[in-house]
Amino acid sequence: MSVEVITKEDLQAFRNDLLNDIKSLLGKKIEAPKEWLKAAEVRKLLKISAGTLLTLRATGKLQYSKIGGTYYYRYQDIQSTLVNGNKGHE
């Protein structure tokens, strides 16, 4: 079994490295989600199939807007559906 001596300078260097890492993480911009998502983005976000998304839309559980032939979903509506949809399963 070997013993390793740690000096105050080692601890100070570790502290400085740790603080620099934290500063760099806090300095990164957190990208806000888009307000409107297309169907493919919603399916990827929720990890659901096209059929499941169709069911959520047809049953009125997920609000949408249709422009031309493209369905758009508000990110806020998706979050609300997730929160309110799970209340009955607690």
C-alpha positions in Angstrom: 0.0 0.0 0.0 1.5 3.3 -1.1 1.0 6.6 0.6 0.7 9.8 -1.4 1.3 13.2 0.3 -1.0 16.0 -0.8 0.3 19.5 -0.1 -1.6 22.8 0.3 -0.4 23.8 -3.1 -2.0 20.6 -4.6 -5.3 21.5 -2.9 -5.1 25.1 -4.1 -4.4 23.9 -7.7 -7.4 21.5 -7.5 -9.6 24.3 -6.1 -8.6 26.6 -8.9 -9.2 23.9 -11.6 -12.6 23.1 -10.1 -13.7 26.8 -9.9 -12.6 27.3 -13.5 -14.6 24.3 -14.6 -17.7 25.5 -12.8 -17.3 29.0 -14.3 -17.1 27.6 -17.8 -20.2 25.5 -17.2 -22.2 28.5 -15.9 -21.0 30.7 -18.7 -22.5 28.4 -21.4 -25.8 29.6 -22.8 -28.7 27.3 -22.2 -30.7 27.2 -25.4 -34.4 27.8 -24.8 -36.7 25.4 -26.6 -38.5 26.7 -29.7 -42.0 27.9 -29.0 -43.5 25.9 -31.9 -42.4 22.4 -32.8 -43.1 20.3 -35.9 -44.6 16.8 -35.5 -41.2 15.0 -36.0 -39.7 17.2 -33.3 -42.5 16.3 -30.9 -42.3 12.6 -31.6 -38.5 12.7 -30.9 -39.0 14.8 -27.8 -41.7 12.5 -26.3 -40.2 9.3 -27.9 -43.6 8.4 -29.4 -44.7 7.0 -32.7 -46.6 9.0 -35.4 -49.7 6.9 -34.5 -49.5 7.9 -30.9 -49.1 11.6 -31.8 -52.1 11.2 -34.1 -54.1 9.8 -31.2 -53.1 12.6 -28.8 -54.2 15.1 -31.5 -57.4 13.3 -32.4 -58.5 12.9 -28.8 -57.8 16.6 -28.0 -55.2 15.7 -25.4 -52.6 17.8 -27.4 -53.4 21.1 -28.9 -52.0 21.9 -32.4 -52.2 24.3 -35.2 -52.1 23.3 -38.9 -50.6 25.5 -41.5 -50.8 24.1 -45.0 -50.2 20.5 -44.5 -47.9 20.8 -41.5 -48.9 20.4 -37.9 -47.3 22.6 -35.2 -47.4 22.1 -31.5 -46.6 24.7 -28.8 -43.8 23.5 -26.4 -45.8 24.9 -23.5 -48.9 22.9 -24.5 -46.7 19.7 -24.6 -45.4 20.4 -21.1 -48.9 21.1 -19.8 -50.2 17.8 -21.3 -47.4 15.9 -19.7 -48.0 17.4 -16.2 -51.8 17.2 -16.4 -51.9 13.9 -18.2 -50.0 12.2 -15.4 -52.2 13.4 -12.5 -54.5 10.5 -12.8 -51.7 7.9 -12.5 -50.3 9.0 -9.1 
